[in-house]
Amino acid sequence: IFNRWLNPLFKIGHKRRLEEDDMYSVLPEDRSKHLGEELQGYWDKEVLRSEKDARKPSLTKAIIKCYWKSYLVLGIFTLIEESTKVIQPIFLGKIISYFENHDPADAVALHEAYVYAAVLAACTLVLAILHHLYFYHVQCAGMRLRVAMCHMIYRKALRLSNTAMGKTTTGQIVNLLSNDVNKFDQVTIFLHFLWAGPLQAIAVTALLWMEIGISCLAGMAVLIILLPLQSCIGKLFSSLRNKTATFTDVRIRTMNEVITGIRIIKMYAWEKSFADLVTSLRRKEISKILRSSYLRGMNLASFFVASKIIVFVTFTTYVLLGNVITASHVFVAMTLYGAVRLTVTLFFPAAIERVSEAIVSIRRIKNFLLLDEIPQRTPQLPSDGKMIVHVQDFTAFWDKASETPTLQGLSFTVRPGELLAVVGPVGAGKSSLLSALLGELPRDRGLVSVHGRVAYVSQQPWVFSGTVRSNILFGKKYEKERYEKVIKACALRKVRTFDLPMLE
């Protein structure tokens, strides 16, 4: 409740700069593997069910089935918190009424005032605790959904077939992992207010009717007018988010191509031309982001202006109907309007905005997850110990529309201990043959049988961000003796000058 578990970390950070080892390890239930495999299981079931029912699979259904129980519990937090916000003004009005009709001799009224004050203080405490607990847990729920989605996207990217790679780009995959999944962090925070907002508005209307009569309808009318306006703005958010994501995909893809070919660009002095191209793409993207910001500003403006307009309209109507304004009526009405204003004019439109953006992100991720995969090959041990690879009358096409096959009538056998070299000019089909053995090139006719394990050796050397040791180990456990042998075999030891032979 009080976040005391952070104190040791603050003490370390006060004494010295924090290092990676000082951070707490991730909880087992929050690890990417656990979360990703859990959601992947529901998605696989949804895909199989959709194939049986002859319909398109729904990623939204898979997400709901995976997280609805834990997220429903958080809805109880929202219900208690919003109910407390509605109850609190009633006791505030009772206390103000006591001071309005103060009688020093009335001990019963004094004791009641103490009770009202105690309940008011308890409501404030409950609100302080529940509000932060709710937001902490919904942010954790959003984080878990985001991590699970990243896991699924990453696994899918490793399994895409060559046909599927033509339907997507590196820029799109990067955009999915960097922008689209972030919408889940935001939508989980406000999603419960889609049902809490209307319920709270109804409850506040009933209490205001009891407090100031029919005049409350004038103020609630202002809120009702704002709701359809904010719903329309939410639809515009969805449209703009879709266009922004498309422009972002193109920009990231272009930037990747520029970075990849930077040597040639520098060699031919094409920097200005490519800089103008990227700037043009970025300008189109920013124009859509700017429109979204304008709409977001309108939502915030309605939040700040609504309270003043509502109070003004309500009490103007109240006075015109011949009523007398009292302090208790004013404070109760303002507090009730303050509670419903926060939910209806800020959280409710924010929920519509975030849901609209999340729907677009879910659709983009679903389309990516439905792309074709390379068929998974399970390692098989040689049946008789005499054959590792066997290809017989193999014919395959990269493009079915092409009349000329990529490989045609290919037959060969590789046995243990043998070395097979494939030699030919550019375009002869050497890489296609390897793709066929890996299962990436779909066969049209013939047989391909591969026994044992397959290792991948990159044609071009590459490193990832990290230490030399982490690049060598590549995720495996560090074994000193074996590591030293590898270092020696690869000639990676540091050579000292006196170890070199003297050259005449």
C-alpha positions as CSV (number, residue, x, y, z in Angstrom):
1,I,0.0,0.0,0.0
2,F,2.8,2.5,1.0
3,N,5.4,1.2,-1.6
4,R,7.9,0.7,1.1
5,W,9.6,-2.0,-1.0
6,L,11.2,0.8,-3.1
7,N,13.1,2.2,-0.1
8,P,16.2,-0.1,-0.4
9,L,16.5,0.8,-4.1
10,F,16.3,4.6,-3.3
11,K,19.0,4.2,-0.7
12,I,21.3,2.5,-3.2
13,G,20.5,5.1,-5.8
14,H,21.3,7.9,-3.3
15,K,24.7,6.4,-2.5
16,R,25.8,5.6,-6.0
17,R,24.6,5.3,-9.6
18,L,22.2,2.4,-10.1
19,E,23.5,-0.6,-12.1
20,E,21.6,-3.3,-14.0
21,D,22.2,-5.8,-11.2
22,D,20.6,-3.5,-8.6
23,M,17.2,-3.8,-10.3
24,Y,14.7,-6.4,-9.1
25,S,14.2,-9.4,-11.3
26,V,10.9,-9.8,-13.1
27,L,8.3,-11.9,-11.3
28,P,7.8,-15.4,-12.8
29,E,4.2,-14.6,-13.7
30,D,5.3,-11.5,-15.5
31,R,7.9,-13.1,-17.7
32,S,7.6,-12.9,-21.5
33,K,7.6,-16.6,-22.0
34,H,4.8,-17.3,-19.5
35,L,2.6,-14.4,-20.7
36,G,3.2,-15.0,-24.4
37,E,2.6,-18.7,-24.3
38,E,-0.6,-18.2,-22.3
39,L,-2.1,-15.8,-24.8
40,Q,-0.7,-17.8,-27.8
41,G,-2.6,-20.8,-26.5
42,Y,-5.9,-18.9,-26.6
43,W,-5.1,-17.5,-30.0
44,D,-4.3,-21.0,-31.4
45,K,-7.6,-22.3,-30.1
46,E,-9.5,-19.3,-31.6
47,V,-7.8,-19.9,-35.0
48,L,-8.8,-23.6,-34.9
49,R,-12.3,-22.8,-33.9
50,S,-12.7,-20.2,-36.7
51,E,-11.5,-22.8,-39.2
52,K,-14.2,-25.2,-38.1
53,D,-16.9,-22.5,-38.1
54,A,-15.7,-21.1,-41.5
55,R,-15.2,-17.5,-40.1
56,K,-12.4,-15.1,-39.5
57,P,-10.6,-15.5,-36.2
58,S,-10.9,-12.7,-33.7
59,L,-7.9,-11.6,-31.7
60,T,-10.1,-9.6,-29.4
61,K,-11.9,-12.8,-28.3
62,A,-8.6,-14.5,-27.5
63,I,-7.6,-11.4,-25.4
64,I,-10.9,-11.3,-23.5
65,K,-10.8,-15.1,-22.8
66,C,-7.3,-14.8,-21.5
67,Y,-7.6,-11.8,-19.2
68,W,-11.4,-11.3,-18.4
69,K,-11.2,-12.8,-14.9
70,S,-8.4,-10.7,-13.6
71,Y,-9.7,-7.6,-15.3
72,L,-13.2,-8.1,-13.9
73,V,-11.9,-8.0,-10.3
74,L,-10.5,-4.5,-11.1
75,G,-14.0,-3.5,-12.1
76,I,-15.0,-4.0,-8.5
77,F,-12.4,-1.5,-7.5
78,T,-13.8,1.0,-10.0
79,L,-17.4,0.4,-8.7
80,I,-16.4,0.9,-5.0
81,E,-14.3,4.0,-5.9
82,E,-17.0,5.7,-8.0
83,S,-19.7,4.8,-5.4
84,T,-17.6,6.5,-2.7
85,K,-17.3,9.6,-4.9
86,V,-21.0,9.8,-5.1
87,I,-21.7,9.1,-1.4
88,Q,-19.1,11.6,-0.1
89,P,-21.0,14.8,-1.2
90,I,-24.1,13.7,0.7
91,F,-22.2,13.6,4.1
92,L,-20.5,16.9,3.2
93,G,-24.0,18.4,2.7
94,K,-25.1,17.1,6.1
95,I,-22.1,18.7,7.9
96,I,-22.8,22.1,6.1
97,S,-26.5,21.8,7.0
98,Y,-25.5,21.3,10.7
99,F,-23.5,24.6,10.7
100,E,-26.3,26.3,8.8
101,N,-28.9,25.4,11.5
102,H,-26.4,25.4,14.4
103,D,-28.0,24.9,17.8
104,P,-25.4,24.8,20.7
105,A,-28.0,23.0,23.0
106,D,-28.7,20.2,20.5
107,A,-26.3,17.4,21.6
108,V,-27.8,14.8,19.3
109,A,-27.1,17.0,16.2
110,L,-23.5,17.4,17.4
111,H,-23.0,13.7,17.7
112,E,-24.5,13.2,14.2
113,A,-22.1,15.8,12.9
114,Y,-19.2,13.9,14.4
115,V,-20.4,10.7,12.6
116,Y,-20.7,12.6,9.3
117,A,-17.2,14.0,9.7
118,A,-15.8,10.5,10.5
119,V,-17.6,9.0,7.4
120,L,-16.3,11.9,5.3
121,A,-12.7,11.3,6.4
122,A,-13.1,7.5,5.9
123,C,-14.4,8.2,2.3
124,T,-11.4,10.3,1.6
125,L,-9.0,7.6,2.9
126,V,-10.8,4.9,0.9
127,L,-10.5,7.0,-2.3
128,A,-6.8,7.7,-1.8
129,I,-6.0,4.0,-1.3
130,L,-8.4,2.5,-3.9
131,H,-7.5,5.1,-6.6
132,H,-3.8,4.3,-6.6
133,L,-4.3,0.5,-6.1
134,Y,-6.7,0.5,-9.1
135,F,-4.3,2.4,-11.4
136,Y,-1.4,0.3,-10.4
137,H,-3.1,-3.0,-11.1
138,V,-4.7,-1.8,-14.4
139,Q,-1.3,-0.6,-15.6
140,C,0.1,-4.0,-14.6
141,A,-2.7,-5.7,-16.7
142,G,-1.8,-3.4,-19.7
143,M,1.9,-4.3,-19.3
144,R,1.1,-8.0,-19.2
145,L,-1.0,-7.8,-22.4
146,R,1.7,-5.7,-24.1
147,V,4.5,-8.1,-23.2
148,A,2.3,-11.1,-24.4
149,M,1.6,-9.4,-27.7
150,C,5.3,-8.6,-28.2
151,H,6.1,-12.2,-27.6
152,M,3.6,-13.4,-30.2
153,I,4.7,-10.8,-32.8
154,Y,8.4,-11.8,-32.3
155,R,7.7,-15.5,-32.6
156,K,5.6,-14.9,-35.7
157,A,8.3,-12.8,-37.3
158,L,10.8,-15.7,-37.0
159,R,8.3,-18.1,-38.6
160,L,7.2,-16.1,-41.6
161,S,7.4,-17.8,-45.0
162,N,8.9,-16.1,-48.0
163,T,5.4,-15.5,-49.4
164,A,4.4,-13.8,-46.2
165,M,7.5,-11.6,-46.2
166,G,6.4,-10.1,-49.4
167,K,3.1,-9.0,-47.7
168,T,4.8,-7.2,-44.8
169,T,7.9,-5.1,-44.2
170,T,10.5,-4.7,-41.6
171,G,9.1,-1.2,-40.9
172,Q,5.7,-2.6,-40.2
173,I,7.0,-5.2,-37.7
174,V,9.1,-2.5,-35.9
175,N,6.0,-0.3,-35.8
176,L,3.9,-3.1,-34.4
177,L,6.4,-3.7,-31.6
178,S,7.1,0.0,-30.8
179,N,3.8,1.8,-31.3
180,D,0.8,-0.5,-31.7
181,V,1.4,-2.6,-28.6
182,N,1.7,0.6,-26.5
183,K,-2.0,1.2,-27.0
184,F,-2.8,-1.8,-24.6
185,D,-1.0,0.0,-21.8
186,Q,-3.4,2.9,-22.2
187,V,-6.7,1.2,-23.0
188,T,-6.7,-0.9,-19.8
189,I,-6.6,2.2,-17.6
190,F,-9.8,3.7,-18.9
191,L,-11.8,0.7,-20.2
192,H,-13.9,0.3,-17.1
193,F,-15.1,3.9,-17.3
194,L,-17.2,3.0,-20.4
195,W,-19.7,1.4,-18.1
196,A,-18.9,3.3,-14.9
197,G,-19.4,6.7,-16.5
198,P,-23.1,6.3,-17.5
199,L,-24.0,4.5,-14.2
200,Q,-22.4,7.3,-12.2
201,A,-24.2,9.9,-14.3
202,I,-27.6,8.2,-13.5
203,A,-26.8,8.0,-9.8
204,V,-25.7,11.6,-9.6
205,T,-28.8,12.7,-11.4
206,A,-31.0,10.9,-8.9
207,L,-29.2,12.5,-5.9
208,L,-29.3,15.9,-7.4
209,W,-33.0,15.6,-8.1
210,M,-33.5,14.9,-4.3
211,E,-31.2,17.9,-3.5
212,I,-32.2,20.7,-5.9
213,G,-35.2,19.2,-7.8
214,I,-35.8,19.5,-11.5
215,S,-33.0,22.1,-11.9
216,C,-30.4,19.4,-12.0
217,L,-31.7,18.3,-15.5
218,A,-30.3,21.6,-17.0
219,G,-26.8,20.7,-15.8
220,M,-27.1,17.1,-16.9
221,A,-28.3,18.2,-20.3
222,V,-24.9,19.8,-20.9
223,L,-23.2,16.5,-20.1
224,I,-25.6,14.6,-22.3
225,I,-24.8,17.0,-25.2
226,L,-21.0,16.4,-24.7
227,L,-21.4,12.5,-24.9
228,P,-22.3,12.2,-28.6
229,L,-19.8,14.9,-29.5
230,Q,-17.0,12.9,-27.7
231,S,-18.2,9.7,-29.4
232,C,-17.8,11.3,-32.8
233,I,-14.3,12.5,-31.8
234,G,-13.5,8.9,-30.8
235,K,-14.4,7.6,-34.3
236,L,-12.1,10.3,-35.8
237,F,-9.3,9.1,-33.5
238,S,-9.7,5.5,-34.9
239,S,-9.5,6.8,-38.5
240,L,-6.5,9.0,-37.8
241,R,-4.7,6.3,-35.9
242,N,-5.1,3.9,-38.9
243,K,-3.7,6.5,-41.3
244,T,-0.8,7.4,-38.9
245,A,0.2,3.8,-38.6
246,T,0.3,3.4,-42.4
247,F,2.6,6.5,-42.7
248,T,4.8,5.3,-39.8
249,D,5.2,1.9,-41.5
250,V,6.4,3.6,-44.7
251,R,8.7,5.9,-42.9
252,I,10.4,3.2,-40.8
253,R,10.8,1.0,-43.9
254,T,12.4,3.8,-45.8
255,M,14.7,4.6,-42.9
256,N,15.8,1.0,-42.6
257,E,16.6,1.0,-46.4
258,V,18.6,4.2,-46.1
259,I,20.6,2.9,-43.1
260,T,21.3,-0.3,-44.9
261,G,22.5,1.4,-48.1
262,I,24.2,4.4,-46.3
263,R,27.6,3.5,-48.0
264,I,26.2,3.9,-51.5
265,I,24.2,7.0,-50.5
266,K,27.4,8.7,-49.1
267,M,29.5,7.5,-52.1
268,Y,27.1,9.2,-54.7
269,A,26.4,12.2,-52.4
270,W,22.6,11.4,-52.3
271,E,22.2,12.5,-48.7
272,K,20.1,15.6,-49.5
273,S,17.7,13.6,-51.8
274,F,17.1,10.9,-49.3
275,A,16.9,13.4,-46.4
276,D,14.1,15.2,-48.4
277,L,12.3,11.9,-49.0
278,V,12.4,11.0,-45.2
279,T,11.4,14.5,-44.3
280,S,8.4,14.4,-46.7
281,L,7.2,11.1,-45.2
282,R,7.7,12.4,-41.7
283,R,5.7,15.5,-42.5
284,K,2.8,13.4,-43.7
285,E,2.9,11.4,-40.5
286,I,3.1,14.5,-38.3
287,S,0.1,16.0,-40.0
288,K,-2.0,13.1,-38.9
289,I,-0.5,13.2,-35.4
290,L,-1.2,16.9,-35.2
291,R,-4.9,16.4,-36.1
292,S,-5.1,13.8,-33.3
293,S,-3.6,16.3,-30.9
294,Y,-6.2,18.9,-31.9
295,L,-9.0,16.4,-31.1
296,R,-7.3,15.5,-27.8
297,G,-7.1,19.2,-27.0
298,M,-10.9,19.5,-27.7
299,N,-11.6,16.7,-25.3
300,L,-9.5,18.3,-22.6
301,A,-11.1,21.7,-23.2
302,S,-14.6,20.1,-22.8
303,F,-13.4,18.7,-19.4
304,F,-12.2,22.1,-18.1
305,V,-15.1,24.1,-19.4
306,A,-17.9,21.7,-18.6
307,S,-17.8,22.2,-14.8
308,K,-18.2,26.0,-15.0
309,I,-21.0,25.8,-17.6
310,I,-22.8,23.0,-15.7
311,V,-22.8,24.9,-12.4
312,F,-23.8,28.1,-14.1
313,V,-26.7,26.6,-16.0
314,T,-27.9,24.5,-13.0
315,F,-28.1,27.4,-10.5
316,T,-29.4,29.9,-13.0
317,T,-32.3,27.5,-13.6
318,Y,-32.7,26.9,-9.9
319,V,-33.0,30.6,-9.1
320,L,-35.3,31.3,-12.1
321,L,-37.7,28.6,-10.7
322,G,-38.0,30.7,-7.6
323,N,-35.7,28.8,-5.2
324,V,-33.3,30.2,-2.7
325,I,-29.6,29.2,-2.9
326,T,-28.1,27.8,0.3
327,A,-24.5,26.8,1.0
328,S,-25.4,23.1,1.5
329,H,-27.1,23.0,-1.9
330,V,-24.2,24.7,-3.6
331,F,-21.5,22.5,-2.1
332,V,-23.4,19.2,-2.6
333,A,-24.3,20.0,-6.2
334,M,-20.7,21.2,-7.0
335,T,-19.1,18.2,-5.4
336,L,-21.5,15.8,-7.2
337,Y,-21.0,17.5,-10.5
338,G,-17.2,17.5,-9.9
339,A,-17.3,13.7,-9.4
340,V,-19.4,13.0,-12.5
341,R,-17.5,15.6,-14.5
342,L,-14.2,13.8,-14.0
343,T,-15.7,10.5,-15.1
344,V,-18.0,11.7,-17.9
345,T,-15.9,14.5,-19.5
346,L,-12.4,13.1,-19.0
347,F,-12.2,9.4,-18.3
348,F,-15.2,8.4,-20.5
349,P,-13.9,10.2,-23.7
350,A,-10.4,9.0,-22.9
351,A,-11.8,5.5,-22.9
352,I,-13.5,6.0,-26.2
353,E,-10.3,7.4,-27.7
354,R,-8.1,4.6,-26.4
355,V,-10.6,1.9,-27.4
356,S,-10.7,3.3,-30.9
357,E,-6.9,3.3,-31.2
358,A,-6.7,-0.2,-29.6
359,I,-9.2,-1.6,-32.1
360,V,-7.0,-0.4,-35.0
361,S,-3.9,-1.9,-33.3
362,I,-5.6,-5.2,-32.7
363,R,-6.7,-5.4,-36.3
364,R,-3.1,-4.7,-37.6
365,I,-1.6,-7.2,-35.2
366,K,-4.2,-9.8,-36.2
367,N,-3.5,-9.4,-39.9
368,F,0.2,-9.9,-39.1
369,L,-0.4,-13.0,-37.0
370,L,-2.5,-14.6,-39.8
371,L,0.3,-14.4,-42.4
372,D,1.6,-17.8,-43.7
373,E,4.3,-19.6,-41.7
374,I,7.0,-22.0,-42.6
375,P,5.9,-25.5,-41.7
376,Q,7.5,-26.6,-38.5
377,R,9.9,-29.5,-39.0
378,T,10.5,-31.9,-36.1
379,P,14.0,-33.3,-35.9
380,Q,14.2,-37.0,-37.1
381,L,17.0,-39.4,-36.4
382,P,18.3,-41.4,-39.4
383,S,16.1,-44.5,-39.8
384,D,18.9,-46.8,-41.0
385,G,22.0,-44.6,-40.3
386,K,22.8,-44.5,-44.0
387,M,20.9,-41.5,-45.1
388,I,20.8,-37.9,-43.8
389,V,19.1,-36.0,-46.7
390,H,17.1,-37.6,-49.5
391,V,15.5,-35.6,-52.4
392,Q,13.7,-37.4,-55.1
393,D,12.1,-35.9,-58.3
394,F,11.6,-32.6,-56.5
395,T,9.9,-29.7,-58.4
396,A,9.0,-26.4,-56.8
397,F,7.8,-22.8,-57.7
398,W,8.5,-19.6,-55.8
399,D,5.6,-18.1,-57.8
400,K,2.8,-20.3,-59.0
401,A,2.0,-17.8,-61.7
402,S,5.3,-18.5,-63.3
403,E,5.5,-21.3,-65.9
404,T,9.1,-22.0,-65.3
405,P,9.8,-23.9,-62.1
406,T,12.5,-22.8,-59.7
407,L,13.7,-26.4,-59.2
408,Q,12.7,-29.2,-61.5
409,G,13.3,-33.0,-61.3
410,L,15.9,-32.7,-58.6
411,S,17.2,-36.0,-57.0
412,F,20.1,-36.7,-54.7
413,T,21.1,-38.4,-51.4
414,V,23.5,-37.3,-48.7
415,R,24.9,-39.9,-46.3
416,P,26.8,-39.5,-43.0
417,G,30.4,-38.4,-43.5
418,E,29.9,-37.2,-47.0
419,L,30.4,-33.7,-48.3
420,L,28.1,-32.3,-51.0
421,A,29.0,-29.1,-52.8
422,V,26.4,-27.3,-54.9
423,V,28.0,-25.1,-57.6
424,G,26.3,-22.9,-60.2
425,P,26.0,-19.4,-61.6
426,V,23.8,-16.6,-60.1
427,G,20.2,-17.6,-60.3
428,A,20.8,-21.3,-60.8
429,G,18.8,-22.2,-57.7
430,K,21.5,-22.8,-55.0
431,S,19.7,-20.8,-52.3
432,S,16.3,-22.2,-53.4
433,L,17.7,-25.7,-52.8
434,L,18.6,-24.7,-49.2
435,S,15.2,-23.1,-48.8
436,A,13.6,-26.4,-50.0
437,L,15.6,-28.4,-47.4
438,L,14.5,-26.0,-44.7
439,G,10.9,-26.2,-45.8
440,E,10.7,-22.5,-46.9
441,L,10.2,-23.4,-50.5
442,P,6.8,-25.3,-50.9
443,R,7.1,-28.4,-53.0
444,D,4.9,-28.9,-56.1
445,R,6.0,-32.5,-56.7
446,G,8.5,-35.0,-55.4
447,L,9.9,-35.8,-51.9
448,V,12.2,-34.1,-49.5
449,S,13.4,-36.0,-46.4
450,V,15.8,-34.4,-43.9
451,H,17.0,-36.4,-40.8
452,G,18.9,-35.1,-37.8
453,R,19.3,-31.4,-36.7
454,V,19.8,-28.4,-39.0
455,A,22.2,-25.7,-38.1
456,Y,22.1,-22.1,-39.5
457,V,25.4,-20.4,-40.5
458,S,25.0,-16.9,-41.6
459,Q,26.6,-15.9,-44.9
460,Q,27.6,-12.5,-43.5
461,P,29.1,-11.9,-40.0
462,W,27.0,-9.9,-37.6
463,V,26.9,-9.0,-33.9
464,F,24.1,-7.8,-31.6
465,S,24.4,-5.1,-29.0
466,G,26.2,-6.5,-26.0
467,T,29.6,-7.8,-24.8
468,V,31.9,-10.0,-26.8
469,R,31.1,-12.9,-24.4
470,S,27.4,-12.5,-24.8
471,N,27.8,-12.6,-28.6
472,I,29.8,-15.8,-28.4
473,L,27.6,-17.6,-25.8
474,F,24.4,-16.4,-27.6
475,G,22.2,-17.2,-24.6
476,K,23.9,-20.4,-23.5
477,K,25.3,-21.0,-20.1
478,Y,29.0,-19.9,-19.5
479,E,31.4,-22.8,-19.2
480,K,34.9,-21.5,-18.7
481,E,36.9,-24.4,-20.2
482,R,34.7,-24.7,-23.3
483,Y,34.6,-20.9,-23.7
484,E,38.4,-20.8,-23.6
485,K,38.6,-23.6,-26.3
486,V,36.3,-21.6,-28.5
487,I,38.3,-18.4,-28.0
488,K,41.5,-20.2,-28.9
489,A,40.0,-22.1,-32.0
490,C,38.6,-18.8,-33.4
491,A,41.9,-17.0,-32.8
492,L,40.3,-14.4,-30.6
493,R,43.0,-14.3,-27.9
494,K,44.8,-11.0,-27.5
495,V,48.2,-11.3,-29.1
496,R,51.2,-9.7,-27.3
497,T,54.0,-8.2,-29.3
498,F,56.7,-10.6,-27.9
499,D,54.7,-13.6,-29.1
500,L,55.1,-12.5,-32.8
501,P,58.1,-13.9,-34.8
502,M,60.8,-11.4,-35.7
503,L,60.7,-10.6,-39.4
504,E,63.9,-9.7,-41.3
